[in-house]
């Protein structure tokens, strides 16, 4: 039997948070954007039409928000925590990819965003 992987994407999650290495960033905060891509076998959900057999993106959003609310210096740290938490809640995920972007970063000039992308 052939298993086909399906990707569920939650794109453009926006948060205001206090991540950064500079003290000011952890006091003033800034805007962030998160994209999350999860691949897994959705055969059970396709056959049953049951939300419990797939990934509930409302629940995933809540996990991302909970992790995003915890201060970190590095985007890598935030992304790693999110990936671990989502994968822990949904162990059937075969591959998970996250992109975390800090909008208007303090780099000494006009920059739309800086981001990290991690795939596990």
N, C-alpha and C positions, 0 to 999 in steps of 0.2 A: 504494500500500500504506500502510495506517495503522500508525503506530508508537505503541505504548502505553508510557508511562514507568512503571516500577516503582520503588517506594521501599523500600529496605532500611534498617531502623532498628536501631541498637545503642543501647539505652537503659539508663541506670543504671550506667554504668561508674564504679566507685569507686576513688579514688586517695588516698593520703596523700602530700602534697607540701609544698614549701617556697616557694610563690609568695606575694608580697605586697610592699608598699612599706615596711612596718615591719621593722626589723632582726629583731625577735622572731619575726615570721612566717617569716623565712628561716632561723631557727635551730630554732624549736620545731615549725613546720609545722602543718598542719591537714588536714581531710578535704575532698575535692572530689567532685563528681558530674558526669559528662559524658554528654550525649546527642548522637548523631550520626545524621543522616538523609541518605541518598544516593539520588539519582534517576538512572536510566539505562534504556536499552532492554535488556530481558532476553530478547529473542526467541531469540538464539543459545542461551542456557542452557536456555530452555524446550524448545527443539527437540532439544538434544543431551544434556541431563541431565549436563553436564560442569561441574565446579566451576571449571575454568579459563576458562569463558565468562561468569562472573559475578563478584561481589565476594565474596571470602573474608573473612568477618567475623572469623575468628581472626587473619588477617594485618592487618586494619584495627585490631583491638584492640592488636596488637603495635606498630603505628605510633603509635597514640595514646599508649600507655604510654611508648614511647621519647621522644616529644616532651614528655610530661608530666613526665618525670624531670629535664628541664632547667629549672633555676630561672629564674623571670621575676618581675618586679615586677607586671606587669599581666595580668589575665585575657585582655584583648584580644590581647596578645602570644602567649600560650599558644594561644589559639584560632586565631589566624592561622597559626602554625607548623603546627598539626595539619591545618588545611584544605589548606595548600600541600603537605604531605607525602602526605596521602591522595590528593589530586587528581593529584599527580605519579606515584604508584604506579598509579592507576586513571584514566587520562585520558578514558575513556569516560563518566565521571560528567558528567551534564548540569547537575545542581544539587546542591549540598551545603550542609547546614545543621548548625551546631553550637551547643550550649548548654553553657556551662561554669559551674558553680555552686560557690562557696566556702561551705562549711557553717560555721555559727557564726562569722561574721566579727567582727573586733574593731572594732565601730562605737560602743561606749559604751553598749550596751543589748542586750537579748535579741532577736536576729534569727536566724531559721532559716538563711537563706542570702542571698547576693547573687549575681547571675549576669549573664552577657552572652550574647546570641544573635546569631550572624552567619550570613548566607546568601550564598553565592557562586554 
